[in-house]
Amino acid sequence: MMQRWLTIGEASRRCGWSPRMLRYLEQEGLVVPGRSESGYRRYGIRELNQLNALAELRARFDVELAEVEFALRLRREPALSAAVETWLAGTSVPEAEQPAPAWVEWEQLKHERLLATPTAA
């Protein structure tokens, strides 16, 4: 069966996103349609599914596009992902090839000692 491609206008009418928003989503790498030999955007079933799923994601979880863009960036940039994971774990984010300043180490040791000190009951 031959694939039926949709233009940006047809895709816009089918999914409810404006053509301007479809261009923005493409620019940000969230939904990237293929291109025809003459450079026109070609939306297929995959892109329409992505657009519908993105709309549902935003509505169901109250997620902004910037948050989805950041999630995509985390997937594409392992160093950023590792830094966020380190931060979430409660440790310092390492600088590239630079030791932590002495005051940071002192503060870390102070907090470790405070946490290790038994409390009086």
N, C-alpha and C positions, 0 to 999 in steps of 0.2 A: 504494500500500500504506500502511496506517495505521501510524504509529509506535507501538511498544509501549514504554511508559515503565515503569521499575522503581522501586519504593519503596526507601528507604534499607536496609531489611532484606533485600530481594531482591538489591540491588546488593552488599550485604555478603556474602551467601552465595555469590554468583557470583564475586566477585573475591578473597575471603579477607581483606579489611580489615574490622575491626570497625565497627559503626555509629558508635561514639565517634570512631574514627580518621577516618572519612569526614567527620564534622562538623569535625574539626580541619583536615583537608586543605582543606575549603571555607573555613573561617575564614582560613586562610593564603593563600588564593587559588590553590592548586595544582590542585585539581579542583573546579570550581564547577558543580553541576548546575542545571538550570532549576527553576522552581517552578510548581506548578499554581495555578489561580485561588484555591484555598483555602490556598495556602502550603506544600503538601507538596513535598518534594524529588522531582524527576523525573530519574532516571538513564537515559540513552540509550546507544546504541552508542559515541558519542564519549567519554563519561565512563568507560564500562567499559574502552575502549581506553587512555585516559589512566591509569586505575588499574593496569591490567596492565603498561603500559609503565613506570610509576613503580616498581612492585615489581621489574621486571626491571632497571631502571637501578640501583636500590639494591643488588641482589644481584650484578650483573655487575661494577659498578665500585666496590663498597663505599662508596657515597655515603650520607650521612646526610640526613635531611629538611631540616635546617637549611642544608645546603649547597645543596640544590635551591631552597630559599626564597631564599637569597642570590643565586643565579643569576637567579631570577625578578626579584628586586629590582634587579639590575644592568640587566636588560632594561627595566624600567619607569622607572628613574631615571637619565637621561642624565648628570647631574652626578656621581653616585656612580660610574657606569661610567667616566667620563673621569678621575676622581680615582684609581681603581684602575689604569687603564691608565698614567697618569702615574707612579704608584708602581712598577708593574712595569717601566717603562722606566728606573727608577733615578734619577728626578728628584724634586724635592720636590713635594708636593701643595700647590697654591696655596690660600691662605686667601681667603675672599671679600673682595675689595676691600682687602686689607691687604698691604703689602710685607713681604718676608721680613726677619726680624731681621738685623742686621749680622753677627752671629756665624755665621749660616747661610751667608751669602754668602762670608765669609772661609773657612769650612771647605770650601765647594765649590771656591773658587779654589785652596786648598792641595792638594786632591785632584787637581784638573786639572793643576797644576804637577808633582806627584809622578808622575802617569801620563805626562806629556810628557817627563820627564827620562830620557835614555838610560841604560841600566844598563851597568856595566862588565863586560866578558866575561872 
